[in-house]
Amino acid sequence: MPNEPHAHESRPHSRLHPAHWLALIVGIACVVFQVTDLVEAMRFSREDISNGQWWRLLTGNLVHLGYPHLFLNLAGLAVISLLLAPAMSPIQWSITGLSSMIGVGLGLWWFDPHLQWYVGLSGVLYGLLLGGAIAEFRHQKLIATIIAVYTIGKIVWEQLFGAVESSEKITGGNVIVNAHMYGMVCGGAAAFIIAWLYVSSTRSHPVTGRNPTG
C-alpha cells in the first residue's frame, strides 16, 4: 500500500486513479472477446484443459454467456473501481485479480469435477471486492467493514441457499456459486498478504520525522 493518502483525499479534483485505467482495460478486453465471438475458444472447458489448453483456467473468466451477462459483470467492475480504486496500486490490484482468476480456474478444476464448462468475471469480482475492502480498512474502517461483511455474507448465503434467482434470469444460465467462493477466498488472501507485507515493512523500516525547516 502506498504511504501517501488516498488520491481522493489529497486531490479531490485530480485525474482518474491509475487503477481506473486498469479496470477500463479489463472491461474493453471482455467486450472485444465477446464481440469477436471468442467465447468457445477461451471458456473454461474441462475437456480442452485436459488436452493441454491450460490457459482456459484464466481466460474463462474473461468471456461471458451473452451481453446481459457481460454488462452485469462490467457494471460490477465499474462499481468496485469507483469505490475502491485508491485502496491499492495497479500492481497490487493486478496481483489480487490474477489470484482470483487462478483461484476460480483451479478451484473449479479440482473441486467441481462434474462441471464441464464455465464463463464469467463474477468470481474475480468477489475477490476484488473483498481484497479492496481489506486494503481500504487502513483508511476507512467503517466502509471497508461494510463491504467485507456484505461480500462474505453474500457468499455464505449462496453456499447455503443457492444463487439469487434474478441473477440467473439476467445472465441466462446457471450461476456457479462455487466460482464466487473460490474467487473471493483467493483474492482476499492475496490482498491480506499484500497488506501484511506492507505493515511488516513499515515496522521494520519506520519513517523518521524531519524538521520542517530543514
N, C-alpha and C positions, 0 to 999 in steps of 0.2 A: 504494500500500500504506500502511496506517496506520502511524504511528510507534510506537504502543503495542504492547506484547507481545500475543501471541495471547490470545484470551478464555480458552481452556482453560489457559493458563499462569498468568494472573493471578488468575482466579476459577474454580477448578475446579468449583465447585458453582453457577455462575451460570445464568441462564436461557438459553434457546436463542439461538444467534447469529442475527442478522437474516437471514443468507444461508440458514439453515434454513427460514425462513418463505418465502423466495423459491422454494426448491425445492418446498415444500409447495404453493404457489400453482400452479406449473407442473404438478405432479402432479395436482392437483384439476382443472385445466383439461383435461388429457389424458383423465381419467376422464369428465368431463362431455361432451366431444366424442364419446367412444366410446358412452356411454350414450344420447345423443340422436341417434345414428346420423348424424353429420355427416362421416363418412369420405369419402364420394363428393364432397361439396361442398367439402372442404378439401384433399384429397390433391394431391400434385404430379401434374399431368396435362398432358402436353406439348400436347395439342390445345387444352385450355382456356386454358393460358398464352398460346399463340399467338393466341388470340381476345381477349386483353386482361386475363385474370384473373391478373395478375402476383403477387397476394398468395399464390397457391398455392406460390410458391417458398419461402415461410416456413411457411405453415400445414401443408404436407405433413409437416413434422417433428413435428407435434403430434397426428397421428392414426395409427392402427395397424391391422394386418390383423385382429386379434381380441384377445380378452382375454389369452390366453397371451403374445402379443407385447407387449401393453401392460404387463402385470405384470412381464415380464422387464426392460423398459426402466425402469419405475418403481423396480424393485429396484436397478438400476444407478445411477439418480439418487440414491437414498437412500444408497448406499454412498459415492458421491462427496461428498455433503453431510456425512455423518458424519466422513469422513476429512479433508476439505479446506476446509470452510466458512470457518474463520477466516483462511484464506490471503489472501482478498480481501474487499473491501467488497461489499455488494449491487449497487452501481452497477457495480463492476468485473466482478463475475460476470455481470451483465446484458449488459455490452458483449461479454464473452467468449462468452456463449451466443448472443447475436444475431449475432455474427461467424460463429460456427459454423453457425447456421441459414442465413445468407446464403451461406456457402461451400458448403454442401450443395446448396442450391437452384440457385445459379448454376453450380456445378461440374457437376451432372448435366445442366443445360440446355446448357452449352457443350461439354462433353467426352464426354457419353454420348448422342449424338443418337438412338440407336436405342431408348433407354429411354423408354417411353411413360408410365409412372406409377410413383410411389414413395410410401411412407408409412414413418414411424418416427422415433423420437428418438435412435436409436443413434449416428448420425453426430455429433449435437450432444454426446452423452455423451463421445465420444472427444475432442472439442475441449475440453470442460470438464475432463476428466481430465488432459490434457497442460497445459492452461492453469493448473489448480490446482497441478500439480507445479512448474511454472515459478515461480509466485508463492511456493510453500512453500519453495523452495530457499534463500531467505534465512534461514529459521528452522530447518528440519530437513533438512539436505542429504542424509542417507542415505535417509530415507523418500522425499523428492522424487525422488531419482535412481532409486530402485527403481520408483516409479510411472511415471516418464518412460520408462525402459528397457522396462518391460512394455508400455506403450501403443504406443510406436514399434515395438517388436518384433512386437506383435500385428498391426499394420497391415502391416508388411513381410511377415509370414507370409501374410496374406490376399492380398496382391498377388502373391505367388509361387505359393501353393498353393490359393488359394480359401478360401471360408468354412468354418468348422468345421461338420461335418455335424450335430452335435447342435443347433446354433443354428437351423439350417433346420427341423429337426424340431419344435422348440419353437414357433418363430414361425409355422410353417405356410406358408412361402413361401420364395422365393429371397432370400438375403441379398445386398444390393447393396454389395459391399466398397468400391467407389469412393466411396460416400457417407461411409463411415467415414474414408477418407483425406482427403476434402475438409474434413470437419468438424474433424478433428484438426489439419490444417495451418492452417486459418483461426483456430480457437480458440487454438491455441498461439501463432500470430503475434500475435493481439490481446493475449494475456497478456504476451508478450515486450515488446511496445511499451509496455504499461502499466508493466511493471517498469522498463524503460529510462527512461521519463519520470520515474518516481519517483526512481530513482538520480540522474538528471541534476539534478532539482530539489533534492535534498538536498545535492549537491555545490556547487550554485550558491548555496544558502542554508543553510550549515551551522548546526546548533543549537549555540549557545554555552552553556557551563555557567554555573550560578549558585551563589553562596554559599548553602548550605543554611540559614544563619541569617538571611538577608535582609540 
